[in-house]
């Protein structure tokens, strides 16, 4: 829309244009009025909004703009933790500008982005990470939301669990089934029962519901996994069809990517991901110290036991990298 003014009044989406196979990556607010949203099949999006204009992505442009935004961030702090091309955590605790006011710093960053890149930006300001992330969604498309330390518990208590990063549809359904809908519900629950019912997620939600998030902004991240996947042009069903995709396409790509980050191809685990025609997804993994094509055969047989007659629309391979300190890591899924 920025680069092509003729799009500005139209319902617009970026993504795959194939009606049967495409998926929407993102869309503008005009399209969202019709119920179009990210990760929606293009066919469904066009049913909801027949006049939807779907255009392909321009990843190189996005990378260039992302780098420009990152340079703007760096004027205010060196403590930057990127989450994606267009999102990051910033720790401005020691920033001397604007008398150290995070609110004024966020306003300045957003002004810089608008002036230099002709783009709007939203910001969330809070003393802890997960609340800053939540707050960044509360005054879109071109605003900011501030949660001062004195208001943390009040904001947390009323927060729906689906707004917490990391709580997906499956987890949310399980939480709701247990009568848990807000952080206040979690805060008033027995910690032991949360651990028994939800494991690590329960422990994480309990601390967040008490306004606790001690994670620092991490400037550098050690890469933990490498993966490749392919959305198929036509659905497939059989082991042989899946194996042909793995052997001829996915595994060679995975070898190339892994060799760039780990020339010795030393790993901890290998895994397979499937997405079925009903868009349900499943994964399987297996401890293995070296990338091994043959080992994927057993994984494929095991994961296809979950198929239940469904066609397969996406197939992916993943490996977990051995950490530099040699310590064991948790599942990359």
C-alpha positions, 0 to 999 in steps of 0.5 A, spaced: 500 500 500 505 504 501 509 503 494 502 502 490 497 508 492 492 504 488 491 499 493 490 503 499 482 503 498 482 496 496 481 489 501 488 487 500 492 480 502 499 478 501 500 470 500 499 464 495 494 466 489 492 459 488 485 458 490 486 451 492 493 451 495 494 458 497 495 461 504 494 468 506 500 471 509 497 477 512 492 482 509 490 490 510 484 492 515 479 493 509 480 485 508 479 484 515 472 487 515 470 481 511 473 476 516 480 475 512 486 473 516 493 471 516 494 463 515 487 462 512 487 458 505 486 463 499 480 460 497 476 461 504 479 468 503 476 469 496 469 466 499 469 471 504 471 477 500 470 476 493 473 482 491 480 481 495 486 483 491 491 477 493 499 479 491 505 475 492 510 477 497 516 481 496 521 478 501 527 482 499 523 488 500 521 486 507 528 484 509 531 491 507 525 495 511 526 490 517 534 492 517 532 500 516 527 499 522 533 495 526 537 501 525 532 506 527 532 501 534 539 502 535 539 509 535 535 508 542 538 502 545 543 496 543 539 491 547 534 489 541 531 482 541 528 481 534 522 476 534 520 477 526 522 481 520 517 486 523 517 485 531 522 486 536 523 487 544 527 493 546 530 494 553 531 502 554 532 501 561 539 505 560 537 509 554 539 517 556 534 520 551 527 523 553 529 523 560 529 515 560 521 515 559 520 509 555 513 512 553 517 518 550 522 513 547 517 509 543 513 515 541 520 517 538 521 511 534 514 511 531 515 518 529 522 516 526 519 510 522 513 514 519 518 520 517 523 515 514 520 509 511 512 512 511 510 506 515 505 506 521 508 502 527 505 500 534 508 499 540 507 496 547 510 499 553 511 495 560 516 493 565 516 485 563 516 482 556 510 478 555 506 484 557 509 489 552 508 484 547 500 484 549 500 491 549 503 492 542 496 489 540 492 493 544 492 500 540 493 498 533 494 500 527 498 506 529 498 507 536 501 505 543 499 502 549 503 503 556 502 499 562 506 502 568 509 498 574 503 500 578 498 497 573 501 490 572 497 486 576 490 490 574 492 489 567 494 481 568 488 479 572 483 481 566 487 478 561 484 473 557 489 467 556 488 467 549 492 473 549 498 470 552 504 469 547 505 461 547 497 459 548 495 456 542 488 453 540 489 446 543 492 449 549 486 454 550 481 449 549 484 444 554 484 450 559 477 452 558 475 445 559 478 446 566 474 452 567 480 457 566 479 463 561 483 469 564 489 470 568 485 471 574 483 464 574 490 461 573 492 466 579 486 463 584 488 456 582 492 451 585 499 451 583 500 443 584 494 442 580 496 446 574 503 443 574 499 436 574 494 438 568 498 442 564 506 441 566 510 447 564 505 451 560 501 451 567 507 453 571 509 459 566 502 461 566 502 461 574 508 466 574 505 470 568 498 471 572 502 473 578 505 479 574 512 475 573 516 475 567 524 475 569 526 473 562 531 479 559 532 481 552 536 477 549 541 480 544 544 474 541 540 467 540 544 460 539 540 457 533 537 451 536 534 448 529 534 447 522 528 445 518 525 445 511 518 444 509 513 444 502 506 445 501 504 440 496 501 443 489 497 436 490 495 433 496 498 426 497 496 420 501 501 414 501 508 412 504 511 412 497 509 419 495 511 422 502 518 418 501 519 421 494 518 428 496 523 427 502 528 423 498 528 428 492 526 435 495 526 436 502 532 432 505 537 435 500 535 442 502 536 440 509 543 437 508 545 444 504 542 448 510 545 444 516 552 444 512 552 451 513 550 452 520 554 445 522 559 442 517 559 436 521 552 435 521 552 433 528 545 434 531 541 431 537 534 429 534 531 429 527 523 430 526 518 430 521 512 435 520 505 433 517 499 438 515 493 434 513 488 437 508 483 439 514 489 443 516 491 439 523 498 439 524 502 433 527 510 432 528 514 426 531 521 426 533 527 421 534 534 422 538 539 421 533 546 424 533 547 425 525 543 427 519 541 420 516 536 419 511 534 412 512 532 414 519 527 418 517 523 412 514 521 409 521 519 416 523 515 417 516 511 410 518 510 412 525 507 419 523 503 416 518 499 412 523 496 418 525 493 419 518 486 416 519 485 417 512 486 424 511 490 427 505 497 430 506 498 438 504 504 439 507 511 435 509 517 438 513 523 435 516 527 438 522 533 437 526 535 440 533 542 442 533 547 440 538 548 446 543 555 449 543 555 447 551 553 440 549 547 440 554 541 437 552 535 441 550 528 440 549 523 438 543 524 443 538 516 442 537 
